[in-house]
Amino acid sequence: MREQLLSVGIDIGTSTTQLVISRLTLENRANPFSVPRVDISEREVLYRSEIHFTPLKSDVRIDGPGVRAIVAEEYQKSGFRPQEVATGAVIITGETARKENAQEVLSALAEFAGDFVVATAGPDLESILAARGAGADVYSREHHVQVLNFDIGGGTSNLALYSHGELVRTGCLDVGGRLVKLDAEGRVSYLSPVIKRLIMEGRCPALEVGRQAQEQALEALAAYLTRALEQAAGLAPGREEMESLLTQGTGWEPPEAAPVCSFSGGVADCIYMPPEDRLAFGDLGVMLGGAIRRSPWFQKGVTRPGAETIRATVVGAGSHATELSGSTIFYRDIQFPLKNLPILKLTAQEETLDGAALAEAVRKKLGWFDGAGALSPVALGLRGERAPSYARIQAVAKGIAQGLEALCRAGCPAVVAVEADMAKALGQAMAPLVPGPLLCLDGVGVDNGDYIDVGEPAAEGRVLPVIVKTLVFHTTQGS
């Protein structure tokens, strides 16, 4: 059994906007006498758009119609229609995610999103998509090493550390090529809030909008940003520069052993293929790339360009955002796709409860999203058990059904995401206890703070395309 889906990736970044269209091939890898195990066996990029500068109306607003026009033009060039797309991701990344109208822009792209394209922005997801697009996970697995991928864009650097192919942690630093912008005469036309703060704290040379930028000052700033990356990799001593540039709401702990350092993003091209003009892009990107290239710490270690550089995030979004549920699923009367379901995950201790105690634990979790007095659709997350007895499944089903009773009465579907392979049995046990729509899917690892999208059933209804994500919109007032 082989089935193919078209997937789109749209990345609206601090510097650039791009689109890729990929083909995902689904294949049942189990033998004919086993439970089906459907995986994505191939991911092929069919179309890569031109790289467009992200249109902005001001320092705090994205030009929504301008972005929409870019996406419409690239769809037309690709020869694919939005209706043909089944899955994928629209992501607003870096400093662009902090613009005050980020969510409006996503709404403007709805007609190009097909039935199952997610709209998301968040440094953790960005880091993972960029690292996978750059091939850091594959390199780590095939060479049995730790790989730290730096995806350095216009406003931020997204970090993802892989060990033997497994994701260890993610982080984000306010390090990017367009934190400072310059006009054709070399005068400063824009300073990001991050750079303004560093100047006020005396951490970098003074720069002023409207004034000529001294090359020495720009080089010193590029060196400061590079030290933060060196410290984040655990190569250079100290933490001061790194901690001064940690993106708000994120953290990062450098690896204990020096990793292989992989670079992607627009600045990666300035590391490996720098233009002759140091101000070619009207920003700090070329100088930052040069500072990283000359870094004695990175020169001592093992570094490599990503398999993708400036396109790493959009390739990751188009080819790697989608995963599949397990093949033992249960669904009834569900209107697919389901989008932006917040995860309410039970603790390990709560999962051991029975009957009324389990039901009460579920009700308390629902209270997190009941502040306005109206329940909205959510997904209950469970670790589950490897080989639960029939009695245990019945007890869990009864507790969850009672806990979700108010949600179901409000007309919301009962959705349960389980890591262990027990969703079909759990769903069958819940079916007579839960009125209305019901979905139980397994093979999905989620946590509180995550959101999931669930697409139309694929592979003859055996699996569901799933995207686990974090929706984080930062708003920065002023410039």
C-alpha positions in Angstrom: 0.0 0.0 0.0 1.4 3.3 -1.1 -0.3 6.7 -1.0 0.9 10.2 -1.7 0.0 13.6 -0.2 1.0 17.1 -1.3 2.4 19.2 1.5 3.1 23.0 1.4 5.5 25.0 3.6 5.2 28.8 3.8 7.7 30.6 5.9 7.2 34.4 6.6 10.5 35.3 8.2 12.1 38.5 9.4 14.0 38.9 6.2 12.4 36.6 3.6 9.2 34.9 2.6 9.4 31.5 0.8 7.2 28.6 -0.2 7.9 25.0 -1.0 5.6 22.2 -2.2 6.6 18.6 -1.3 5.3 15.1 -1.9 4.9 12.8 1.0 4.7 9.0 0.3 2.8 6.9 2.9 3.6 3.2 3.0 2.6 0.3 5.2 5.8 -1.3 6.6 4.2 -4.1 8.5 3.8 -7.7 7.2 0.4 -8.8 6.0 -0.4 -10.6 9.2 0.4 -7.7 11.6 -1.3 -4.6 12.7 -0.6 -2.0 9.9 2.3 0.4 10.6 2.0 3.3 8.1 5.0 5.6 7.9 6.1 8.5 5.7 8.7 6.6 3.6 9.7 9.5 1.2 9.7 13.3 1.4 10.4 14.9 -2.0 10.5 18.7 -2.6 8.7 19.3 -5.9 8.8 23.1 -6.1 10.9 25.8 -4.4 9.8 29.4 -4.7 11.9 32.4 -5.3 13.2 34.0 -2.1 11.2 37.2 -1.5 12.0 40.0 1.0 9.2 40.0 3.6 7.0 43.0 2.8 6.4 45.2 5.9 4.1 48.3 6.3 6.1 49.5 9.3 8.5 48.2 11.9 5.6 46.7 13.8 3.2 45.6 11.0 3.5 43.0 8.2 2.1 43.9 4.8 -0.6 41.2 4.7 -1.8 41.8 1.1 1.8 41.9 0.0 2.5 38.5 1.6 -0.7 37.1 0.1 0.3 38.4 -3.4 3.7 36.6 -3.1 2.0 33.3 -2.1 -0.6 33.6 -4.9 2.2 34.3 -7.5 4.2 31.3 -6.3 1.3 28.9 -6.4 0.6 30.0 -9.9 4.2 29.4 -10.9 4.3 26.0 -9.3 1.4 24.6 -11.3 -0.3 23.3 -8.2 -3.7 24.4 -6.9 -4.4 25.0 -3.2 -7.2 22.4 -3.3 -4.6 19.7 -4.1 -2.6 20.4 -0.9 -3.5 18.0 2.0 -1.1 19.1 4.7 1.8 21.3 5.7 2.6 24.4 7.7 2.4 28.2 7.5 4.9 29.7 10.0 5.7 33.2 10.9 9.2 33.2 12.3 11.8 35.3 14.1 11.0 39.0 14.7 8.1 38.8 12.3 6.2 36.7 14.8 6.3 39.7 17.1 4.5 42.0 14.7 1.2 43.2 16.0 -0.8 41.9 13.0 0.8 38.4 12.7 -2.5 36.6 13.2 -4.2 38.8 10.6 -1.6 37.8 8.0 -2.3 34.1 8.7 -6.0 34.7 8.1 -5.2 36.4 4.8 -3.5 33.2 3.6 -6.4 31.0 4.5 -7.5 30.5 0.9 -4.1 29.1 0.0 -3.9 26.8 2.9 -5.9 23.8 1.6 -8.0 21.9 4.1 -5.1 21.0 6.4 -2.4 23.6 6.6 -1.5 24.9 10.0 -0.6 28.4 10.9 2.0 28.6 13.7 4.8 30.5 15.1 7.0 29.6 18.0 10.7 29.3 18.6 10.7 25.6 19.6 8.9 24.5 16.5 11.0 26.8 14.3 14.1 25.3 15.8 13.0 21.7 15.1 11.7 22.4 11.5 14.9 24.2 10.6 17.2 21.5 12.0 15.3 18.8 10.2 15.2 20.8 7.0 19.0 21.2 7.3 19.4 17.5 7.9 20.9 17.8 11.4 18.8 15.0 12.8 19.9 12.6 10.0 23.6 13.5 10.3 23.4 13.0 14.0 21.9 9.6 13.7 24.1 8.4 10.8 27.4 9.6 12.4 26.4 8.8 16.1 27.3 12.3 17.3 25.7 15.3 18.9 24.8 18.0 16.3 23.8 21.5 17.3 22.0 23.3 14.5 22.0 27.1 14.4 19.4 28.5 12.1 20.4 32.1 11.9 17.9 34.4 10.2 17.1 38.1 10.2 16.0 38.5 13.8 16.7 35.3 15.7 18.9 32.2 15.8 16.9 29.0 16.5 18.9 26.2 18.2 18.2 22.5 18.1 20.5 19.9 19.7 20.3 16.3 18.4 22.1 13.3 19.9 22.3 10.1 17.9 19.3 11.3 15.9 17.1 12.2 19.0 16.1 15.8 19.8 17.6 16.8 23.2 16.5 20.4 23.5 15.8 23.6 21.7 16.5 27.3 22.3 16.4 30.7 20.7 18.7 33.7 20.8 18.1 37.2 19.5 20.9 37.0 17.1 20.2 37.8 13.4 21.4 39.7 10.4 18.6 42.3 10.3 18.7 43.5 13.9 20.4 46.5 12.3 19.4 47.9 8.9 21.3 50.4 6.8 20.3 52.7 3.9 22.3 53.0 0.6 24.6 55.6 2.1 25.5 53.5 5.1 23.3 55.3 7.6 21.3 53.4 10.2 17.7 53.1 9.2 16.5 50.6 11.9 17.6 49.3 15.2 15.8 46.4 16.7 14.6 46.7 20.4 17.2 44.1 21.3 20.1 46.2 19.9 18.7 49.3 21.6 18.7 47.5 24.9 22.3 46.3 24.4 23.4 49.9 23.6 21.6 51.2 26.7 23.3 48.6 28.8 26.7 49.5 27.4 27.2 46.0 25.9 27.9 47.1 22.4 29.0 50.3 20.6 26.5 53.1 20.2 24.5 53.2 17.0 21.8 55.8 16.2 19.0 55.8 13.6 19.8 58.4 10.9 23.5 58.5 11.7 26.3 57.0 9.7 27.3 53.6 11.0 31.0 53.2 11.6 32.3 49.8 10.2 34.3 49.3 13.4 31.1 49.5 15.5 29.2 47.1 13.3 32.2 44.6 13.4 32.2 44.9 17.2 28.4 44.2 17.3 28.9 41.2 15.0 31.6 39.9 17.3 29.4 40.3 20.4 26.6 38.3 18.7 29.1 35.6 17.6 30.3 35.2 21.2 26.8 34.5 22.3 26.6 31.6 19.7 30.0 30.3 20.8 28.9 30.2 24.4 25.6 28.6 23.4 27.6 25.8 21.8 29.6 25.3 25.0 32.8 26.2 23.1 33.7 29.6 24.5 33.9 30.2 28.3 31.3 32.3 30.1 27.6 32.8 29.7 27.1 36.6 29.8 26.7 37.3 26.1 24.5 34.3 25.6 22.2 35.1 28.5 21.9 38.7 27.4 20.5 37.5 24.1 18.1 34.7 25.1 14.8 35.3 23.5 12.1 36.2 26.0 10.3 33.1 27.3 13.0 30.7 26.2 16.0 29.1 27.9 19.1 27.3 26.8 21.8 25.1 28.5 24.9 24.6 26.5 25.9 21.0 25.8 28.6 19.6 28.1 30.6 18.0 25.2 31.5 20.0 22.1 28.9 19.1 19.4 29.2 19.2 15.7 27.9 22.7 14.8 25.6 22.9 11.8 24.5 26.3 10.3 21.4 27.1 8.3 19.3 30.2 7.6 20.1 33.2 5.5 23.2 34.1 7.5 24.6 30.6 6.8 25.0 31.6 3.2 27.0 34.6 4.4 29.3 32.2 6.3 30.0 29.9 3.3 29.3 32.1 0.3 29.7 35.7 1.4 29.2 38.5 -1.2 32.0 40.9 -1.8 30.0 43.9 -0.6 29.9 43.7 3.2 26.6 45.8 3.1 25.1 43.9 0.2 21.8 43.3 1.9 21.7 46.6 3.8 22.1 44.9 7.2 24.5 43.1 9.5 24.2 39.7 7.8 27.5 39.6 5.9 29.5 40.9 8.8 27.9 38.4 11.2 28.6 35.6 8.8 32.2 36.7 8.5 32.6 36.9 12.3 31.3 33.3 12.6 33.6 32.1 9.8 36.6 33.7 11.5 35.7 32.5 15.0 38.6 30.6 16.6 36.2 28.6 18.7 34.1 27.4 15.7 37.3 26.8 13.7 38.6 24.5 16.5 35.5 22.4 16.5 33.7 20.5 13.7 31.3 22.7 11.7 29.3 22.0 8.6 26.7 23.8 6.4 23.2 22.4 6.7 21.9 20.4 3.8 19.6 23.4 3.3 20.7 26.9 4.4 18.4 29.8 3.7 15.6 27.4 2.8 16.0 25.1 5.8 12.9 26.2 7.7 10.5 26.3 4.8 11.7 22.9 3.6 11.2 21.6 7.2 7.8 23.1 7.3 6.8 21.6 3.9 8.4 18.2 4.3 8.8 17.5 8.0 6.0 19.2 9.9 3.6 16.4 9.3 3.8 13.0 11.1 1.3 10.1 11.2 -0.7 8.7 14.1 -0.5 5.1 15.0 -2.6 2.6 13.0 -4.8 1.5 15.9 -7.1 4.5 16.0 -10.8 5.0 16.6 -13.0 7.8 15.3 -16.7 8.4 15.0 -18.6 11.3 13.5 -15.5 13.6 13.5 -15.5 16.5 11.0 -12.0 16.6 9.8 -9.7 18.5 9.8 -9.4 19.4 13.5 -7.3 22.5 14.1 -5.6 24.1 17.0 -6.7 21.8 19.7 -5.0 22.7 23.0 -3.5 19.7 24.8 -4.5 18.9 28.4 -2.1 16.3 29.5 -2.6 14.2 32.6 0.3 13.6 34.9 1.7 10.1 35.4 0.1 10.1 38.9 -3.3 11.2 37.5 -3.2 8.4 34.9 -3.0 5.8 37.7 -6.4 7.0 39.2 -9.6 5.1 38.7 -13.3 6.0 38.3 -14.4 9.2 40.1 -10.8 10.3 40.9 -9.7 10.1 37.3 -12.9 11.9 36.2 -12.2 14.7 38.7 -8.6 15.1 37.4 -10.0 15.5 33.8 -12.5 18.1 34.9 -9.8 20.1 36.7 -7.8 20.1 33.5 -10.8 21.3 31.5 -11.1 24.2 34.0 -7.9 25.6 32.5 -9.8 26.5 29.4 -13.1 27.4 31.0 -12.2 30.9 32.3 -14.9 32.6 30.1 -17.6 30.1 31.2 -17.8 28.4 27.8 -16.0 25.1 27.0 -14.1 24.9 23.7 -12.6 21.8 21.9 -9.5 20.4 23.5 -7.5 17.1 23.3 -6.7 15.1 26.4 -3.2 13.8 26.4 -2.2 10.4 27.9 1.0 8.4 28.1 -1.1 5.2 28.2 0.1 1.7 29.0 1.8 -0.9 26.9 -0.3 -4.0 27.7 -3.3 -2.9 29.7 -5.9 -5.5 30.8 -9.4 -5.3 29.6 -10.6 -4.2 33.1 -8.0 -1.4 33.1 -9.1 -0.1 29.7 -12.7 -0.1 30.9 -11.8 1.8 34.1 -9.8 4.4 32.1 -12.6 4.8 29.5 -15.2 5.3 32.2 -13.1 7.9 34.1 -12.3 9.9 30.9 -15.9 9.7 29.7 -17.2 11.1 33.0 -14.6 13.7 33.0 -15.4 14.9 29.5 -19.1 14.8 30.0 -19.6 18.6 30.2 -17.4 19.1 27.1 -19.5 16.6 25.1 -22.8 18.2 26.3 -21.4 21.5 24.9 -21.2 19.9 21.5 -17.4 19.5 21.4 -15.8 16.3 20.2 -14.1 14.0 22.7 -10.5 13.8 21.6 -7.8 11.7 23.3 -4.2 11.5 22.1 -2.2 8.5 23.6 1.5 7.8 23.2 1.1 4.0 23.8 -0.6 1.7 21.3 -4.0 1.4 22.9 -6.2 4.0 21.2 -8.5 1.6 19.3 -9.3 -0.4 22.4 -9.8 2.8 24.5 -12.0 4.3 21.8 -14.2 1.2 21.6 -14.6 1.2 25.4 -15.5 4.9 25.4 -17.9 4.7 22.5 -21.0 3.6 24.4 -20.2 6.1 27.2 -19.6 9.2 25.1 -22.4 10.8 23.0 -21.5 12.5 19.8 -18.1 12.8 18.0 -15.2 10.7 19.4 -11.6 10.4 18.4 -8.8 8.3 20.0 -5.4 8.3 18.3 -2.1 6.8 19.4 1.6 7.1 18.6 1.4 10.9 19.4 3.6 12.4 22.0 2.3 15.7 23.4 2.6 17.9 26.4 0.7 20.7 28.1 1.2 23.9 26.0 1.1 22.0 22.7 -1.6 22.2 20.1 -2.4 19.6 17.5 -4.0 19.6 14.1 -5.5 16.4 12.8 -6.1 15.9 9.1 -8.3 13.7 6.9 -7.8 10.0 7.4 -5.2 8.6 5.0 -4.0 5.1 3.9 -7.5 3.8 3.5 -8.5 5.4 6.8 -5.8 3.6 8.8 -3.8 6.6 10.0 -4.3 10.4 10.5 -1.9 13.1 9.6 -1.0 15.0 12.8 1.0 18.1 13.5 2.0 18.9 17.0 2.9 22.6 17.5 3.1 25.5 19.8 1.3 28.7 19.0 3.3 31.7 20.3 2.7 35.2 19.1 4.9 37.8 20.6 3.8 41.4 20.2 6.3 44.3 20.4 4.9 47.8 20.5 6.9 50.5 19.0 10.2 50.0 17.1 
